Amino acid sequence: MLDLTIVIPVKNEELNLPGCINAIGQNFAKNIVILDSNSNDGTKLITGDNIELVDFVWDGSFPKKRNWYLRNHTPATQWVLFLDADEYITDAFKNEVAKKINSNDNKVGYWLNYSIYFMGRQLKGGYPLKKLALFKVGAGEYERIDESKWSKLDMEIHEHPILKGETGIIKSKIDHRDFRGVDHYMNKHQEYASWEAARYQKDINDIGKRLTWTWKQKLKYRLMRSPLIGPVYFLGSYIFMGGFRDGSIGLAFAILKMSYFTQVYCKINESKKP
C-alpha cells in the first residue's frame, strides 16, 4: 500500500463515484478522501474502507476546494493524488505510480495522461489531456487566483499546481469517463466558458501576471481576442491531431469543443460593451 492519499473532489457524483472508488481498489493508497460540496443526491452515502468524507463550503474567495483541503486537512502521507470522480485509474497506472514514487528519483510531482471517452467511446484522436495531479505533500499548491466571487465554481478548474522541484511523467493513462450525459457536458462547459472569459478580463491588464505566462498561455490569450479561436481549435483537434479517426463521434466532439472556445470569445466581447 502506497504512502499516498487520493482526494476526490465531488458534487452530485453518485453516477461516477462508485466506479472511481472501485477502480482504486483496496490495497493501492493508504487513504481515500471524498471532498464534497453539499451534494444533494446519493454521493454522501457512498462509503468504503479507508474512505473519509470531508465537507467543503466555499465562501467565494481564495482558497478554493483543492487548496482549502491542502491547507486545512493536510494529508499525513508523503504523496497526494487529486482524482475527479469521472476518472478511473487502471492497473497499468497503479503499477507505474508505485515504481515511480518509490524510485527515489527526486521528483516532487508527476504529470498524468488520460484516455478520453465521449458518448461511450474511447477517442483515438484529438488533443491529449494531461494534468499535474500527483505530487508530494508540501511541495506546493494550486495556482492562486483571487476571484472575489466573480465565479460560481468552487473548485480549481484550469489552475495547475505550482511546485518547488522537478516533475516527471506517468505514461500509463487514466480513463476519463463521465456517465452524466451530453447535457451535463454542455452545461459544464457553459460554466467553464464564463470562468475563462472572466479570468481573461482579470489577467489581461495585469503586467506581472502576463510575465508568468507560458508560451501556450500567451498563444491562447491572443486567440481569445479573435473569433477564429473556435475554428483554430477545430482544425488542430480534428485534422492535425487525428480527431477524424473517431468518425462521427470525433466530429461531434470537435464541434462541441469549437463551440466552447467560441463562447469564450463571445463572452469576452460582450463584457466589454457598456
Protein Blocks (a to p, Z undefined) as FASTA:
>chain_A
ZZdddddddehillmmmmmmmmnommlbfbdcdddehiabfklmpgcehiacdddddehi
acdfklmmmmmmccfbfbdcdddfkbccdfklmmmmmmmmmnonopabdcddddddeehi
acfbdcdddddfbccehiaccddddfkopafbfbdfkbccddeddddddfbdcddddfeb
jklmmmmmmmmmmmmmmmmmmmmmmmklmmmpcfklmmmmmmmmpcklmmmmmmmmmmmn
opmmnommlmmmmmmmmmmmmmmmmmmmmmmpZZ
